[in-house]
Amino acid sequence: MVTRDEGFMGGGCNTLINIDGKRVGEIASGEVATFYVAEGRHIIGAEVDEALCPDVLKEREFTVQGGETRKYRISIDATGSMDLSPTAQ
């Protein structure tokens, strides 16, 4: 599950979501998306690749067991720096 923070910073640019190097979706400010993967080790990536926004890629490795949910949050700070981090929410 991926949540993107709401806010002005980066609000005009969507974030592309990749799992294991394959594009699986696109998420806008304030949206939540759920992706289903097989058990095992994976790499999730969040990427901004638009002309008006900085070109950024953040990736995180994770392992999932059957029935588990992994939650990640995409945030963009006042300097325009994006982060993809595990979250409890």
N, C-alpha and C positions, 0 to 999 in steps of 0.2 A: 504494500500500500504506500503510495506517495502523495504527500500533501504539499502544496505550494502556498507559502505565506501570502497574505493579502498585503497590499501596500503600494505606494507610489513608485518606489525604486524598482526598476525593471518591469513595471506593470504593463508597458507597451510591447513587451517581448515574450513570446511563448517559450517554454522550455521543452526540448525534445528529450524523451526518455528512451534509453537503450538498455537492453538486458543481454549480456553475453555478446556485445558488439552489434546487436540487431535492433533497429528502431522498432519500438513497440507502441509508442504513443507520443502525444503532445499535451502539455498541461499549461494552463494560463493561471494568472494570479488568482488565488483563492480557491482553486479547484483541487479535488482529490481524485486519484485514479487507482484502481486495483488491477494488479497483474498476477496471473497464476503461472507458477513455474514448477517443474519437477523437483523432487527431493535432490539435495546435493549442493555443490558449490556453484555460485554464480557471481557475476559482476554486474552491478547496476550503475548506469551512468546518466548524468543530467548534463545537457548541452544547450548552449545558446549559440545560434549561428544565424544572426540576422544583421542586416546592414546597419541598423541604427543602434545596435546593442553590442557590447563587447563580446568577442569570441571566447567562450569559456567552456571547459569540460571538466567535470568532477566525477570521479568513479569511486565506488566502494565495493569491497568483496563481502559476500555473505554466504552463509550455509543455512539451508532450511531442511527441517525434518517434516515428515507427513503431518498435515494439519496445523503447522505453525504459521503465524503471520509475522512478517517483518515489516516494520514501519519506518519510513524515511521522510524527512522534511527538507524542502528546498527553501532556502532563505537568501535574500539579497540585502546586504547592509548599505549604509549611507554612502560608502565609497564605490558601490556598484559591484562589489565582490560577492560571488555566489558560493553557497555551501550546500552540500548534500550530506546530511547527518542522520544517524539513527535517532528515533524519537519514541517516546512512550505514548504519544497521543495520535 
